[in-house]
Amino acid sequence: MGSLKALNLALIGKWWSRLRNEGTSLWRESIMGIHNLKNKAADCISKKSIPGVWNNIAGVKSEFLKVGINFDEVIKKQVGNGDCTLFCSQACEFAELALKVESFLPNSQPDRWVCSISGDGVYHVNVVRELIDTVGSSNEGGNIDWIPEVPTKVRCFIWRAVLNGIPTACALQKRGINFNSVMCSYCDLEREDTDHALIKCPMAAKVWEEMLRWFGIPHP
């Protein structure tokens, strides 16, 4: 099950790809006209002074970088379509580009933008979403190995806890809920975040101790 964040980011990237490849569509011509993109560089797809959803789409590259992915390596411009194809990206070094130009054979085929991580060059949301989830999980310490025998509700709770998604005082405050204090209501020693609520709080430590004793497991 992929994350909703990865799916949303992959869908936003799809709009960037569509803008560059759907040359005759009405919506593309409208965006190009509203944001005056006719003579702008390929990485410029919006005018910052015009607010709206499209500006969020224009910021897709920075959002990809936040999860450790260079968007210029995912979407590249394919110049020509003959025996030799030249791929261009903003991250391409000049020396590498010069070597490619030496053997480049241009033809009359129109240029297009392709997805470098899909087999057919077409931007597929599921492929990009899987990449985002894979890179994101490796940055966060790896995937979770689920044990099928554990009840689903327990696995869901663990999953939320790993993502700091359980409703602690600190988490609720980030969602806009105001508190007089975010200190732990049981011990009043630390801020009530996930780690404190489940492990560090003396109340939680007592619960763990009783559970381990009940199951006959030595206390770590």
C-alpha positions in Angstrom: 0.0 0.0 0.0 1.7 3.2 -1.2 1.4 6.4 0.7 -1.1 9.1 -0.2 1.7 11.7 -0.3 3.6 9.7 -3.0 0.4 9.2 -5.0 -0.4 13.0 -4.9 3.2 13.9 -5.8 3.2 11.5 -8.7 -0.1 12.9 -10.0 1.2 16.5 -9.8 4.3 15.4 -11.8 1.9 13.9 -14.4 0.5 17.4 -15.1 4.1 18.7 -15.7 4.6 15.9 -18.2 1.3 16.5 -19.9 2.0 20.3 -20.3 5.1 19.5 -22.3 3.7 16.7 -24.4 0.1 17.6 -25.2 1.0 20.2 -27.7 -2.4 20.7 -29.3 -4.7 20.4 -26.3 -6.9 23.4 -25.4 -6.0 23.3 -21.7 -2.3 23.4 -22.5 -2.8 26.4 -24.8 -4.8 28.1 -22.0 -2.0 27.6 -19.4 0.7 28.6 -21.9 -1.2 31.8 -22.7 -2.2 32.7 -19.1 1.3 32.3 -17.8 3.0 33.6 -20.9 5.2 30.5 -21.4 5.7 30.6 -25.2 9.2 31.9 -25.0 10.2 30.6 -21.6 12.7 27.9 -20.7 11.3 24.4 -20.3 11.6 24.4 -16.5 9.5 27.5 -16.3 5.8 26.5 -16.3 4.1 29.2 -14.3 4.2 32.9 -13.6 4.7 33.4 -9.8 2.5 36.5 -9.7 -0.5 34.5 -10.7 -1.9 32.5 -7.7 -3.7 29.2 -7.9 -3.4 25.4 -8.2 -1.1 25.6 -11.2 1.6 27.3 -9.1 1.6 24.2 -6.8 2.1 22.1 -9.9 5.0 24.3 -11.0 6.7 23.6 -7.7 6.8 19.9 -8.3 10.6 19.8 -8.7 11.3 21.2 -5.2 8.7 18.7 -3.8 10.5 15.8 -5.5 13.9 17.0 -4.1 12.4 16.9 -0.6 12.0 13.1 -0.9 15.4 12.7 -2.5 14.5 12.5 -6.2 15.8 14.8 -8.9 12.8 15.5 -11.2 15.1 16.4 -14.1 16.4 12.8 -14.1 12.8 11.4 -14.2 11.5 13.6 -17.0 14.0 14.3 -19.9 13.7 15.9 -23.3 14.2 13.5 -26.2 15.5 15.3 -29.2 15.0 13.3 -32.4 13.7 9.8 -32.8 16.1 8.1 -35.2 19.1 5.8 -34.8 20.6 8.1 -32.3 18.6 9.9 -29.6 19.8 12.8 -27.5 18.4 13.2 -24.0 18.7 16.5 -22.3 18.3 17.5 -18.7 19.2 20.5 -16.7 21.5 18.4 -14.6 23.5 17.2 -17.7 27.2 18.2 -17.6 28.6 20.0 -20.6 31.3 17.4 -21.3 28.7 14.6 -21.3 26.4 16.6 -23.5 29.3 17.3 -26.0 30.0 13.5 -26.3 26.3 12.8 -27.1 26.2 15.6 -29.7 29.1 14.1 -31.7 27.1 11.0 -32.6 23.7 12.7 -32.8 21.7 12.3 -36.0 18.8 14.7 -36.2 15.7 13.9 -38.2 12.3 15.5 -38.8 10.5 13.8 -35.8 9.3 16.3 -33.2 11.0 16.6 -29.8 9.2 15.1 -26.8 9.5 14.7 -23.1 9.9 11.2 -21.8 9.9 9.4 -18.5 13.3 7.8 -18.0 12.1 5.3 -15.4 9.3 3.7 -17.4 9.9 1.1 -20.1 8.0 2.9 -22.8 9.0 6.5 -22.0 5.4 7.4 -21.0 4.8 9.0 -17.6 3.0 6.3 -15.5 1.7 7.5 -12.1 2.1 4.0 -10.5 5.8 3.8 -11.6 6.7 7.2 -10.3 4.7 6.6 -7.1 6.5 3.4 -6.5 9.9 5.2 -6.9 8.8 7.9 -4.4 7.7 5.4 -1.9 10.9 3.4 -2.3 13.3 6.3 -2.0 11.2 7.9 0.8 11.2 4.7 2.9 14.9 4.2 2.5 15.5 7.8 3.7 13.3 7.0 6.7 15.1 3.9 7.8 13.7 1.2 5.5 10.4 -0.6 5.0 8.4 -2.2 7.8 8.3 -6.0 7.8 4.7 -6.8 8.7 3.9 -10.0 10.6 0.6 -11.5 9.2 -0.5 -13.0 12.5 -0.7 -9.5 14.2 -4.2 -8.1 14.1 -4.9 -5.5 11.4 -5.9 -2.8 13.9 -2.6 -3.3 15.7 -0.6 -3.1 12.5 -2.5 0.1 11.5 -1.7 1.7 14.9 2.0 0.8 14.6 2.1 2.2 11.1 0.5 5.5 12.3 2.9 5.6 15.3 6.0 5.2 13.0 4.7 8.1 10.9 4.0 10.2 14.1 0.3 10.1 13.1 -1.3 9.2 16.5 -3.1 12.0 18.2 -0.6 13.2 20.7 -0.6 16.7 21.9 2.3 17.7 19.7 0.7 16.1 16.6 -2.6 17.7 17.2 -1.0 21.1 17.7 0.7 20.8 14.2 -2.8 20.2 12.8 -4.0 23.5 14.2 -5.6 22.4 17.5 -4.5 24.8 20.3 -3.6 23.6 23.8 -2.7 25.5 26.9 0.3 23.1 27.1 1.7 20.2 25.1 3.4 18.7 28.1 2.4 15.1 29.0 -0.8 15.1 31.0 0.4 12.1 33.1 3.9 13.0 34.1 4.3 16.7 33.1 8.0 16.0 32.5 8.3 16.2 28.7 6.3 17.3 25.6 3.7 14.6 24.6 5.0 13.3 21.3 4.8 9.8 20.0 8.1 8.6 21.6 7.1 10.0 25.0 3.5 8.7 24.9 4.5 5.2 24.0 7.9 4.7 25.6 9.4 7.4 27.7 6.6 8.4 29.9 6.8 6.7 33.4 3.2 5.6 32.9 4.1 3.9 29.6 7.2 2.4 31.1 5.1 0.9 33.9 2.7 -0.6 31.3 5.6 -2.1 29.3 7.0 -3.6 32.5 3.7 -5.2 33.5 3.2 -6.6 30.0 6.7 -8.1 29.8 6.3 -9.6 33.3 2.9 -11.1 32.2 4.4 -12.7 29.1 7.5 -13.9 30.9 9.9 -11.8 28.8 13.1 -10.4 30.4 13.0 -6.6 30.6 15.4 -5.2 28.0 
